[in-house]
Amino acid sequence: MIRLTVLGSCGTYPGPGRACSGYLLEAPDVTGAGRPTRVWVDTGSGTLANLLRYATLDEVDAVWVSHLHVDHFTDLPVAYFTLKFGLPHRDTPMPVFGPSGWAEHIERFLTVDTSRSVRDMFEVHELFDGDDVQVGRLNLRAIATLHSVETYGVKATSATATLAYSADSGPCDALGHLADRSDLFLCEAAWPGRPPEAETIHCTPTEAGHWAARGGARRLVLTHIRPSDDTDKARAEAAAAYGDAVGAAREGDVYEVGA
């Protein structure tokens, strides 16, 4: 089984009482003897505070950063200081998987004290397209998507379930690969309509529905919708293309697949 808890789902900027992109993936121990495998996927602003409702940072096995835009990344420096000064302390640095240069990017947030290094608190791993990362009971596959910077969606697989997350992406074959045989496809739908002059770096709800249907995803949940946009309209448009009901991620939502 994989449990997805939405920590934040706003696109581009937060809304009142809402956070930017962030999700907690958990793969429970089916014997009940051990704790779940936990991965924090994307660390947008506000998501750390929401994460701490469910687990402390020493109970998180790894962090996955899809790309370095601020609405997906800015709570990672906050996590650094939480690990350094908060309780309980981890015995080992937190493994963090992200695009090339993410550690150097973090270092710029730590320049107030030149004695600090990102490696004090984080174990640095850089992703490449097609990478398979094993974290406890979860296999995480990096799939490069179509965005304005280096970006990786993730396909998470346990013994009984597959869950995929598009990260930020325009329409591309990578979305079909992510959706393929997924029990749940969490897909961005940042643009309510495509402006004629816009770069193809985000999906509309209709495009999210199309790629979910094309890939054969068993369930589609939209995310990364801006707080000012009409979520019900987005769901209806995606459902028309997908051919079935569509959800929309909201902070505190929990989805379970493969139970």
Protein Blocks (a to p, Z undefined) as FASTA:
>chain_A
ZZdddfbfcehiacehiacdddddddddfklpaccddddehjaehklmmmmmmocfklpf
bdcdfblcfklmmmmmmmmmmmmmmccddfbdcdddddehklmmmmmmmmmpmkbcfklm
pccddddehiacdehjbccdddddddfbdcdddddddfkbccddekjadddfklmmmmno
pabdcdddfbfbacfkbccfbccfklmmmmmmmnopabdcdehiafkbcfklmmmmmmmm
nopacddddehiacdehZZ
